[in-house]
Amino acid sequence: MKDEDMFQFDFNGIKVLKVLGEERSTKKAAERLFIGQSAVSKALKKLRIQFNDPLFTRKLNTLVPTPKCEEILQQLPSLLDNFNNLFIDKQAFEPSTLVGSIRIHINATLCFPIMDAIFQRLTYEAPNATIQLENWSHHTEQAIKQGLVDLGINFFPLELSKEIIQTPICSPKFKLCCSSRSPLANIETPTIDDIADLPYALMVMPNYTTKGNYLEAYLRQKGYQPTVRLRSDKMHVCLNAIQEHDCVMPVSEIVGPALPSDLILKDISHFEDINHYQISHFISYRLRSSAHSQWLARIVEEVVSGLVPMP
């Protein structure tokens, strides 16, 4: 490319091209880029002229890349990475001087004990910052994309925008929490029949999903109808239901060390087809290389993985 052509090139269009290559739709690309569909079409028209190629052909309701466009799309990730690196602050990042808010959203079922552990660690490393910890909600995905939330913590994988990087941290087991007085406590290796008729306390994620709890769906799939005594996004309410009303609650084993002494965890990993979902952190793609994001991701990885019991 000649210098005069370089000066006339619209580099914003490169981002549009990348998103079009991923979404294969001008409407979906516009929604993801927070611009009008006409702006995407206009950018595509300019790109076609600049590359002297149609770039996409339409098949039914999908954009199909041309061979030249496929070649360009393969090179775009590394090209954009190199371009973004030009704008990364190369000065040393010092957490102890950090001011303002550090914003993290966490799946409600993982808040205990992750929130307290992260607060303790971040307060030590960034004593001048305000630590803002909230439940993951239906607003979280958009907030991470826009940089309004620094990092999210949830199970992996989630169906989210490609603008969010999902990085698995650890693989804790899925267990049942019950009172030491519960009949379940005395069963060394519980069967599905042993747990099917127990009263359940289930954690929910407010304003995020209408899907039922995983264990609830699992039991129904096996032909059982679970008895749900309580649904709440508050862990202390669920723990009280276990202690006072002999409820049982499915949890990640990371909660074990923080449980009251009269509560125990029962292993059900021998159940057929039980999924033990990984825990992941979620960061905006455009902020993933910043010193702040890398530092925060490292802290979260160390804290969360440190909560998983040794085998």
Rosetta blueprint (number, residue, H / E / L):
1 M L
2 K L
3 D H
4 E H
5 D H
6 M H
7 F H
8 Q H
9 F L
10 D L
11 F L
12 N H
13 G H
14 I H
15 K H
16 V H
17 L H
18 K H
19 V H
20 L H
21 G H
22 E H
23 E H
24 R L
25 S L
26 T H
27 K H
28 K H
29 A H
30 A H
31 E H
32 R H
33 L H
34 F L
35 I L
36 G L
37 Q H
38 S H
39 A H
40 V H
41 S H
42 K H
43 A H
44 L H
45 K H
46 K H
47 L H
48 R H
49 I H
50 Q H
51 F H
52 N L
53 D L
54 P L
55 L L
56 F E
57 T E
58 R E
59 K E
60 L L
61 N L
62 T E
63 L E
64 V E
65 P E
66 T L
67 P H
68 K H
69 C H
70 E H
71 E H
72 I H
73 L H
74 Q H
75 Q H
76 L H
77 P H
78 S H
79 L H
80 L H
81 D H
82 N H
83 F H
84 N H
85 N H
86 L L
87 F L
88 I L
89 D L
90 K L
91 Q L
92 A L
93 F L
94 E L
95 P H
96 S H
97 T H
98 L L
99 V L
100 G E
101 S E
102 I E
103 R E
104 I E
105 H E
106 I E
107 N L
108 A H
109 T H
110 L H
111 C H
112 F H
113 P H
114 I H
115 M H
116 D H
117 A H
118 I H
119 F H
120 Q H
121 R H
122 L H
123 T H
124 Y H
125 E H
126 A L
127 P L
128 N L
129 A E
130 T E
131 I E
132 Q E
133 L E
134 E E
135 N E
136 W L
137 S L
138 H L
139 H L
140 T H
141 E H
142 Q H
143 A H
144 I H
145 K H
146 Q L
147 G L
148 L L
149 V L
150 D L
151 L E
152 G E
153 I E
154 N E
155 F E
156 F E
157 P L
158 L L
159 E L
160 L L
161 S L
162 K L
163 E L
164 I E
165 I E
166 Q E
167 T E
168 P E
169 I E
170 C E
171 S L
172 P L
173 K L
174 F E
175 K E
176 L E
177 C E
178 C E
179 S E
180 S L
181 R L
182 S L
183 P H
184 L H
185 A H
186 N H
187 I L
188 E L
189 T L
190 P L
191 T L
192 I H
193 D H
194 D H
195 I H
196 A H
197 D L
198 L L
199 P E
200 Y E
201 A E
202 L E
203 M E
204 V L
205 M L
206 P L
207 N L
208 Y L
209 T L
210 T L
211 K L
212 G L
213 N L
214 Y H
215 L H
216 E H
217 A H
218 Y H
219 L H
220 R H
221 Q H
222 K L
223 G L
224 Y L
225 Q L
226 P L
227 T E
228 V E
229 R E
230 L E
231 R E
232 S E
233 D L
234 K L
235 M H
236 H H
237 V H
238 C H
239 L H
240 N H
241 A H
242 I H
243 Q H
244 E H
245 H H
246 D L
247 C L
248 V E
249 M E
250 P E
251 V E
252 S E
253 E H
254 I H
255 V H
256 G H
257 P H
258 A H
259 L L
260 P L
261 S L
262 D L
263 L E
264 I E
265 L E
266 K E
267 D E
268 I L
269 S L
270 H L
271 F L
272 E L
273 D L
274 I L
275 N L
276 H L
277 Y L
278 Q E
279 I E
280 S E
281 H E
282 F E
283 I E
284 S E
285 Y H
286 R H
287 L H
288 R L
289 S L
290 S L
291 A H
292 H H
293 S H
294 Q H
295 W H
296 L H
297 A H
298 R H
299 I H
300 V H
301 E H
302 E H
303 V H
304 V H
305 S H
306 G H
307 L L
308 V L
309 P L
310 M L
311 P L
